[in-house]
Amino acid sequence: MAIASTLASTQNPFLCLRQPPSPGNRSVVFRRCQDPCGRRWISRSIRACQPSDKLGGDGGISASAQRLYFGKELLSFASDNFLPLALVSGVGLGFANPTLGCLADKYSFTKISTCGIFIISGLTLRTEAIGAAVKGWPLGLFGLISILLLTPSFSRLIMLVQLQPRELVTGLGIFCCMPTTLSSGVALTHLAGGNAALALAVTVASNLLGILTIPFWVSRYIAGGVGVSFPTDQLFRSLIVTLLIPLIIGKVIRESFKGFANFVDNNRKLFSKINAICLSLVPWIQVSRSRSLLLSVQPKVFLAAVGIGILLHLSLLAFNAVSIRILSGLTGGSKSSKENSTAVLLVSSQVIIEFAF
């Protein structure tokens, strides 16, 4: 109809618009007419083959077009927020039906998903990103200091909180003594456009050094100087199997098959979604295992524990953000520096983020 209105407004003497005889037929008919000089022209009809499904009888948008538009917007929203939706879905599924999550835990799906994340990290790891990570060593060093020295000090404050059952406070205190999470930091760095190589380096280094620092901090802040023993050898072997070996395998595949490397680079969004699915398996399995315990805790107590975790997260995130901004200003504000800053900020704040999830 917009075309018809445009042609009619031009007052072309060679064309005239004839409205359809029936109101139900929305096709438009054009006919050539007699020119001003009296010459006759051959009459030809131009009719639309099919009525438009985008306009209703009153000129408004039809229901089918509205549904199509809504579907596209919904898919766009899901694509842009795939990771949080996957995490929330994992938690919801764990509460709704813990049987599948417990079965997945029985077959070590958590380790499988972690291996998958680091294989994808190796596949997407560009060599130039490694060079940029080496140049960002001051930020990487700050990340290690924040993870291994600053975050455990929050345990002293947490243990002063009077909350029952006491296991919630103790668990949060122990969690602060842990190094950065193996999977979440790297996956979020990919999605945020940070330097994945630097995130991997800080993750590997903090977890290897954490084998030595965890007993010290737990004994100092949690166990009251009694002393705590950890299966150091088992932790070290687990890191090698679930982190280093998958990462090396992914990188070797990327360097050995250039065609596959190009495919990965051209489909980074797809691999980011696969990363998110692997990451969502962790809360799904953990919630499935702990569902009965979580339901036994009073809602107000549980919300109070979550509130403490969120407050700690915001405090740590703010401190890291300000410190990294100052350090980045001293070392230069190039594009690679911004990517390094994003990676260190996410990885160094992952301990509390994981608790919030």
Secondary structure, DSSP 8 states (H G I E B T S, - for coil): -HHHHHHHHTT-TTEEEE--SSTT----EEEE---TT--------EE-SS--SSB-TTSSB-HHHHHHHHHHHHHHHHHHTHHHHHHHHHHHHHHH-HHHHHHHHHTTHHHHHHHHHHHHHHHH--HHHHHHHHHTHHHHHHHHHIIIIIHHHHHHHHTT---SSHHHHHHHHHHHTS---SSHHHHHHHHHT--HHHHHHHHHHHHHHHHHHHHHHIIIIISTTS-----HHHHHHHHIIIIIHHHHHHHHHHHH-HHHHHHHHHTHHHHHHHHHHHHHHHHHHHHHHHHHHHHHS-HHHHHHHHHHHHHHHHHHHHHHHHHHHHHHHHH---HHHHHHHHHHHHHHTHHHHHHH-
